[in-house]
Amino acid sequence: MDTQKIIKLDANDKLAARRGLFNLPEGIIYLNGNSLGPLPFSVPQHLETVTNREWGEDLISSWNRHGWIDLPQRVGEKIAPLLGAEGGQVICCDSISLNLFKLLAGSLQLRPGRTRLLTQSDNFPTDLYVAQGLQQLLGDSRCQLESVEADQLAAVLSDDVAVMLLSHVNFRDGAMHDMAALTRMVHQRGALVIWDLAHSAGVMPLQLDAWNVDFAVGCGYKFLNGGPGAPAFAYVNRRHHEKFTQPLWGWMGHKAPFEFGNDFIAAEGVNQFLTGTPSILSLAALDAALDCFVELELNQLREKSLALGECFLELMEQQPALAEFVLVSPKEASRRGSQLSFAHPQAYAICRAWADAGVIADFRSPDLLRIGFSPLIVRFAEIEQAVLALAEVVRNGTFREARYQQRLKVT
Ligand SMILES: Cc1ncc(COP(=O)(O)O)c(C=O)c1O
């Protein structure tokens, strides 16, 4: 890989113009869109309207006049095409953690007589914790959590499994499951599947309807660029709408919240997934951010994200100073999401020193340098600069300074 080839890659980049939709600070190379997506220009503009005009001037009438009350559904409808979902199955609310609780509890109820809840031992911690909490609440007679390595999933899947909970793309190493094949396998055993799409929604084409997925969750603040703490989304396949119920009953999931009846009657379809008052400012930010995906071919996102990763790997191999980094992500591009992770004993300090050199990536305990490729914003030339900067950080040894060794609260 040489500079000429990199110039060509940027010149042929069909997504290049989308970068102009984002407010990116000068002098920063941002390889962290998989943790917090960058700020689209459309967001502050829209928030200005929602705060000053809608909230400021129209006050409470905005729930009707500006349709605040339907925002969870409207934003869900905007996310649906990114998931390969027909309308009426996606709603935007709460966090992944809360939505997982609702889906796990609801799935167990859909499979009476089955108690096993299967997941992967290195699933994202919140997925594991929510499942552990549910097991503790329901007791072993109703929920038995079993966590196994990825390569054991098929072997332990049997007819007493109620639900399998998996992340499509692993947050540590970026390994990606074959969602269609695993969903088929789970269904052959009569079980249900919940997919966590935190690291795949907005960065690759997905086909939840075509793959017959039962349920899914994902977050708004990573590749969807909805801002810090943006609400999550949940997908409930239409075939479950009649029987599915979730346990966090609240007035926003009621059939007629403004009748203020004393007894809960679930709203129809995915609407019953809501619990409390939606977070309008956060939803509005995500709503505006999703405009960055309008008229976009999702295959182009996937192609570019893989090409960025391959470019990074090739350039890294050309740098002897980087020989100590051990790739823990799958070597084969088609088997990973939009990230590369490398193990290095000094990964934390190097990540901090690299940030001071203008390249923002992140660190995942205990020793991973995690690099995310956001195809809407990253240029190939930046990959070259980033690799050169990393080699320089390692060569000059600045990462050894005490200030880089001290762990901050958020890593
Ligand atoms: C795979 C995965 N699931 C869940 C979460 C967090 O979910 P929540 O929206 O509850 O904070 C993350 C956060 O990085 C994640 O990577």
The ligand as a Gaussian input file, in Angstrom:
#p B3LYP/6-31G(d) Opt

LIG

0 1
 C      -22.731000      -4.714000      22.418000
 C      -23.184000      -3.645000      23.366000
 N      -24.347000      -3.790000      24.017000
 C      -24.795000      -2.848000      24.881000
 C      -24.065000      -1.708000      25.128000
 C      -24.536000      -0.669000      26.117000
 O      -25.897000      -0.583000      26.205000
 P      -26.679000       0.592000      26.942000
 O      -27.474000       1.288000      25.885000
 O      -27.570000      -0.082000      27.924000
 O      -25.697000       1.484000      27.617000
 C      -22.843000      -1.516000      24.471000
 C      -22.049000      -0.295000      24.734000
 O      -20.991000      -0.074000      24.276000
 C      -22.395000      -2.516000      23.575000
 O      -21.231000      -2.373000      22.942000

